[in-house]
Amino acid sequence: MFPRLPKITQTLLIANVALFLLQQLPQTAGIFNQLMLWPFGSQNAFLDSPGFEPWQLLSYGFLHGSFGHLFFNMLALFMFGAPLEMTWGEKRFLTYYMVCVVGAGICQLVVASLFGEFNPVLGASGGVFGLLLAFGMLFPNQRVMLLFPPIPMKARTFVIVFGAIELLLGFTGWQPGVAHFAHLGGMLFGWLLIRYWRGQPPFNKRGPHLRRVK
């Protein structure tokens, strides 16, 4: 379908689009309701909440609330996922993406518990922000273009700007309805995993059989 895209990136794109189309069918509402990420205690807050289940830490990352939500996440997956997969290979890239999705979900659960939030979360944004972080670390001087406004900047600067914006929006609540701390969680877990692979602090005590990676 996308012959120039590496395998895992292509599969993730297709899976997200296919599931979004299935979400539009009225008869699937109950199924996808159970696949969203529900905070602890949500079953007591909403009668139709299935409550938190462990599989939701992964399944929520393949669901989207609107076409715009899907479009921008898939655009970022297309832009940043392909070069990362071609650099790392299929297995490492998939591992990284899934760790970012799960890590984003864990951070969101923690924040929701602290602030007493009970609304479900869905979307690939946690994984996508992890990809953005990795792209900035591996290709810091690569030029990327903002969409709004169309300003070119280095990937490293791009990551710093987006991270700062997410942190500001998360603490101020200026953009309600968006899981900003999930985005930051995806970046955090991505950063930790890359540090682990590179043997950098806090993971610098590694055996001689493990080698540094880009």
C-alpha positions as CSV (number, residue, x, y, z in Angstrom):
1,M,0.0,0.0,0.0
2,F,2.9,2.4,0.9
3,P,5.8,0.7,-0.8
4,R,8.4,3.3,0.3
5,L,7.5,3.0,4.0
6,P,9.2,0.5,6.2
7,K,7.1,-2.4,7.4
8,I,6.3,-1.5,11.1
9,T,5.5,2.2,10.3
10,Q,3.2,1.1,7.5
11,T,1.5,-1.5,9.7
12,L,0.9,1.1,12.5
13,L,-0.6,3.5,10.0
14,I,-2.9,0.9,8.6
15,A,-3.9,-0.4,12.0
16,N,-4.8,3.1,13.3
17,V,-6.8,4.0,10.3
18,A,-8.6,0.7,10.2
19,L,-9.6,0.9,13.9
20,F,-10.7,4.5,13.5
21,L,-13.1,3.4,10.7
22,L,-14.4,0.6,12.9
23,Q,-15.0,3.1,15.7
24,Q,-17.5,4.9,13.4
25,L,-19.8,1.9,13.4
26,P,-22.5,2.3,16.1
27,Q,-22.5,-1.4,17.0
28,T,-18.8,-1.3,18.0
29,A,-19.2,1.5,20.6
30,G,-19.3,-0.9,23.5
31,I,-16.2,-2.7,22.4
32,F,-14.1,0.4,21.9
33,N,-15.4,1.8,25.2
34,Q,-13.5,-1.0,26.9
35,L,-10.3,-0.4,25.0
36,M,-9.9,3.3,26.0
37,L,-7.7,4.1,28.9
38,W,-9.9,4.5,32.0
39,P,-8.4,6.0,35.2
40,F,-8.5,4.3,38.5
41,G,-11.9,4.9,40.2
42,S,-13.7,5.8,37.0
43,Q,-16.0,2.9,37.4
44,N,-17.4,4.7,40.5
45,A,-17.7,8.0,38.7
46,F,-19.4,6.9,35.4
47,L,-22.1,4.2,35.2
48,D,-20.9,3.2,31.7
49,S,-17.2,3.0,32.6
50,P,-15.7,-0.5,32.4
51,G,-12.9,0.7,34.8
52,F,-9.2,0.3,34.3
53,E,-7.9,-2.9,32.8
54,P,-4.2,-3.6,32.1
55,W,-4.6,-4.1,28.3
56,Q,-5.9,-0.5,28.0
57,L,-2.3,0.8,28.5
58,L,-1.7,-0.5,24.9
59,S,-5.1,-0.5,23.2
60,Y,-5.9,3.2,23.9
61,G,-2.9,4.1,21.6
62,F,-4.7,2.8,18.6
63,L,-8.0,4.7,19.0
64,H,-8.8,8.3,18.1
65,G,-11.6,10.7,18.9
66,S,-11.9,12.5,15.6
67,F,-10.5,12.6,12.0
68,G,-8.3,15.6,12.9
69,H,-6.9,13.7,15.9
70,L,-6.1,10.8,13.7
71,F,-4.7,12.9,10.8
72,F,-2.1,14.8,12.8
73,N,-1.0,11.7,14.7
74,M,-0.6,9.7,11.6
75,L,1.2,12.6,9.8
76,A,3.8,12.7,12.6
77,L,4.1,8.9,12.6
78,F,4.7,9.0,8.8
79,M,7.3,11.9,9.2
80,F,9.3,10.6,12.2
81,G,8.5,6.9,12.3
82,A,10.0,5.9,8.9
83,P,13.5,7.4,9.4
84,L,13.7,6.0,12.9
85,E,12.7,2.5,11.8
86,M,15.2,2.6,9.0
87,T,17.9,3.6,11.5
88,W,17.0,1.1,14.3
89,G,15.4,-1.7,12.4
90,E,11.9,-3.2,12.9
91,K,12.3,-4.9,16.3
92,R,13.9,-2.0,18.1
93,F,11.6,0.6,16.5
94,L,8.5,-1.4,17.5
95,T,9.8,-1.9,21.0
96,Y,10.5,1.8,21.4
97,Y,7.0,2.8,20.1
98,M,5.2,0.4,22.4
99,V,7.2,1.5,25.4
100,C,6.3,5.1,24.7
101,V,2.6,4.3,24.4
102,V,2.5,2.3,27.6
103,G,4.7,4.9,29.4
104,A,2.4,7.7,28.3
105,G,-0.5,5.7,29.7
106,I,1.2,5.1,33.0
107,C,2.0,8.8,33.4
108,Q,-1.6,9.7,32.5
109,L,-2.9,7.3,35.2
110,V,-0.7,8.9,37.8
111,V,-1.7,12.4,37.0
112,A,-5.4,11.5,36.8
113,S,-5.1,9.9,40.2
114,L,-3.4,13.0,41.7
115,F,-6.0,15.4,40.3
116,G,-9.1,13.2,40.6
117,E,-9.7,13.0,36.8
118,F,-11.9,10.2,35.6
119,N,-12.4,10.8,31.9
120,P,-11.0,8.1,29.5
121,V,-8.0,8.8,27.2
122,L,-7.3,7.6,23.7
123,G,-4.9,8.4,20.9
124,A,-1.5,7.6,19.5
125,S,-0.1,10.9,20.7
126,G,2.0,9.4,23.5
127,G,3.8,7.2,21.0
128,V,4.1,10.0,18.5
129,F,5.7,12.4,21.0
130,G,8.1,9.6,21.9
131,L,9.0,9.4,18.2
132,L,9.5,13.2,18.1
133,L,11.9,13.0,21.0
134,A,13.9,10.2,19.4
135,F,14.1,12.0,16.1
136,G,15.4,15.1,17.9
137,M,18.0,13.0,19.7
138,L,19.2,11.0,16.7
139,F,19.0,13.7,14.1
140,P,19.4,16.9,16.2
141,N,20.5,19.1,13.3
142,Q,17.9,17.9,10.8
143,R,15.6,20.6,9.6
144,V,11.9,20.2,10.2
145,M,9.0,22.5,9.4
146,L,6.2,23.6,11.7
147,L,2.7,23.5,10.2
148,F,1.3,26.4,12.1
149,P,3.1,28.7,11.6
150,P,5.3,27.3,8.8
151,I,8.7,27.9,10.4
152,P,11.7,25.7,9.8
153,M,13.9,24.8,12.7
154,K,16.4,22.1,13.8
155,A,14.8,18.9,15.2
156,R,16.5,19.5,18.6
157,T,14.9,22.9,18.9
158,F,11.6,21.5,17.6
159,V,11.6,18.9,20.5
160,I,12.4,21.5,23.1
161,V,9.7,23.8,21.9
162,F,7.0,21.2,21.9
163,G,8.1,19.8,25.2
164,A,7.9,23.2,26.8
165,I,4.5,23.9,25.3
166,E,3.1,20.6,26.6
167,L,4.5,21.3,30.0
168,L,3.0,24.7,30.1
169,L,-0.4,23.5,28.8
170,G,-0.4,20.6,31.3
171,F,0.2,22.7,34.4
172,T,-2.0,25.7,33.3
173,G,-5.0,23.8,31.9
174,W,-5.2,26.2,29.0
175,Q,-6.1,23.5,26.6
176,P,-8.6,21.2,28.5
177,G,-9.6,17.8,27.0
178,V,-6.0,17.0,25.9
179,A,-3.8,14.6,27.9
180,H,-0.7,16.7,27.9
181,F,1.0,14.7,30.6
182,A,0.5,11.6,28.5
183,H,2.4,13.4,25.7
184,L,5.2,14.2,28.2
185,G,5.1,10.7,29.5
186,G,5.7,9.3,26.0
187,M,8.8,11.6,25.7
188,L,10.0,10.7,29.2
189,F,9.9,6.9,28.6
190,G,11.4,7.3,25.2
191,W,14.3,9.3,26.6
192,L,14.8,6.7,29.3
193,L,14.8,3.8,26.8
194,I,17.3,5.5,24.6
195,R,19.5,6.3,27.6
196,Y,19.3,2.6,28.5
197,W,20.2,1.4,25.0
198,R,23.2,3.8,25.0
199,G,24.4,2.8,28.4
200,Q,24.0,6.3,29.8
201,P,23.0,7.4,33.3
202,P,21.0,6.2,35.1
203,F,21.7,3.0,33.2
204,N,25.5,3.1,32.9
205,K,26.3,-0.1,34.8
206,R,26.0,-2.6,31.9
207,G,27.7,-5.9,31.1
208,P,30.4,-6.2,28.4
209,H,28.1,-8.2,26.1
210,L,25.8,-5.1,25.7
211,R,26.9,-2.5,23.1
212,R,26.0,1.1,22.6
213,V,23.5,2.0,19.9
214,K,22.7,5.2,18.2
